[in-house]
Amino acid sequence: MKINNFFALSALMLAAQFSWAQVKVGPKEKLDPIVKSFVDEINNNSQLENMAYELLDGIGPRLVGTPEMLAANEWSAAKLRSWGIESSLQQFGTWKGWQRGITHVDMVYPRVKSLAATQLAWSPATKKAVEAEAVVLPKVSSKAEFDAWLPSAKGKIVLMAQYQKIGRSDEQIKEFATPELYEKLKAEKEQAGKDFRDYVKNIGYDNNTLPEALEKAGAAGIAISNWTGIMGANRIFGAKTSKIPMIDIDLEDYGMLYRMAEKGAKPKIRVEAQSKILPDAKNLNTIGIIKGKEKPEEYVILSAHLDSWDGAQGATDNGTGTLTMLEAMRILKKYYPNNKRTIVIGLWGSEEQGLNGSRGFVADNPQIIKGTQAVFNQDNGTGRVINISGQGFVDSYSYIGKWLNGVPKTVRDHIKTDFPGMPGGGGSDHASFVAAGVPGFSLSSLNWGYFGYTWHTTKDTYDKIVFDEVKNNVVLTAALAYMASEDPEFTSRERRVMPKDDKGETVKWPEAKEPRRDSKEYK
């Protein structure tokens, strides 16, 4: 009897949670029937979690140039076709081919300990495990002194990153320390950061040229720790070496090695980094099209980048944006069969290297760009959308405001707008369209710790997705696309009068840029 009561209570709690998780519509709210069908579908038949499993657990991170990126392109195109949506892969360039393998790093002296470490993207592999002493950068104050030290790096693994004395987040220190201690520790941290930046400047190198110099001097490998300031989270970007492995070591293990090396304990670490250099790979965008029935030469574009860095699964950057746009397309296809304008989904490649996929699409599809009604882009995490800027278009207030009126009140009430706003010059793919004079709008999300915790980090994983928030964004996106498609007017592209900057000079509208078509000269 007690067991039955327990399960009955659990069922009630789950039912309550499920009910709360619904995208709700007020009892007196009169929604357009098609928008209401979007809400019902996302509440009763969401495909988000299944797609997240297939993309994030099944395929994993989607670094440009890897087989996994190609698999993601093929998966997304097949998913669109399974819903009856025409899809294709459009090539806009090539990229150096590479595939991550196992990274295993151990300290083998003065004691044995497995270390938490990750090979950086595109890092050279170790032909066989490399075992070497870990050393810190010398305490010198000029390029001449540093260059005199460089030969001693031969055969060593160099700890190249700043040492972090305290591995606690600022928020935790502020919560528990006295005000006096907090200010003291904060000042010490800021000074340490300045001292390290000054050190690198004084020795005459930077983040690109210093690894090159160490590699040329015969170092056996380079280790960094690109800590975010959040406990347990490191950012993983690309290697700056061409022959020796470059790895990132978690803050705690890196700090231990650093202290040992500085105290003269001469720690030795063993690095095995199994990755593969592959032939150049095609750089692709996944494009899906639902042809318009009345105005097929005018377009509403749903935009998200499909690629990611590969320290983790790329769940919130930009798995959530990808899932939002795919689910919105599925729902639009199912419940909006007579779409007036053509609806396009663009899942871009190589956004992380400079908006290359969306810039390639803009450059290669002038007729679509000429007829684009609006672009809706999502790319900053799992949170519900809370801000839409007019991106500098004078009349954006009129049409965005009108379209938002068709969105369920519980969804639009979260959103603040900024009109006419300023044109986005970069940051995400809407900027590629804005630079070309096309109304492209960023559906900007609530933070949920995005920039500190998941953006490009080892913690950007499936479990960080809040699916209830993503459902909210699917309804918003589908409703905005529907309203933009139905609008009898073509959107105005008139630009605002640009303000003056601090120097009294008129700020320029962002310049449309060509994509990087290959990885040559990329650092």
Helices and strands as residue ranges (DSSP letters): H 2-20, H 33-44, H 48-52, I 53-59, H 67-82, E 86-99, E 103-109, E 113-115, E 117-119, E 130-136, H 143-149, G 150-153, E 157-159, H 170-176, H 179-202, H 209-216, E 221-224, E 246-249, H 251-262, E 268-273, E 276-290, E 295-305, I 315-319, H 320-335, E 341-348, H 356-364, H 366-370, E 372-377, E 385-389, H 396-404, H 409-412, E 416-418, H 430-435, E 440-442, E 444-445, I 450-454, G 462-464, H 467-486
